[in-house]
Amino acid sequence: MSRYIVDEETGKIFRRDETGFHETRPIKDAMTGKYFDYDTGEEIPKEIIVTSQRIKAELKKQP
């Protein structure tokens, strides 16, 4: 199970650890196209990024 989750209402990505949930700031590696957690350097699974981007795109369409 991934330690990253996506908020279904906002599309924000959160990292779960022993102290709770923390909002992450994904950064994209230009060489590989992969996304990484700004704070930990861990790779964020592609499914999480795609889900986040889809939710944010749907929110932009709403009036």
Residue pairs with C-beta under 8 A, 6 or more apart in sequence:
2 45
2 47
2 48
3 15
3 16
3 17
4 13
4 14
4 15
4 16
4 24
4 37
4 44
4 45
4 48
5 13
5 14
5 16
5 21
5 48
6 12
6 13
6 14
6 48
6 51
6 52
6 55
7 13
7 14
7 55
8 55
10 55
10 59
11 51
11 52
11 53
11 54
11 55
11 56
11 59
12 23
12 52
13 23
13 24
13 26
13 44
13 48
13 49
13 52
14 21
14 22
14 23
14 24
15 21
15 22
15 23
15 24
15 37
15 39
15 40
22 39
24 37
24 38
24 39
24 44
25 37
25 38
25 39
26 35
26 36
26 37
26 38
26 44
26 49
26 52
27 35
27 36
27 38
28 34
28 35
28 36
29 35
29 36
34 43
34 46
35 43
35 44
35 46
35 49
36 42
36 43
36 44
37 43
37 44
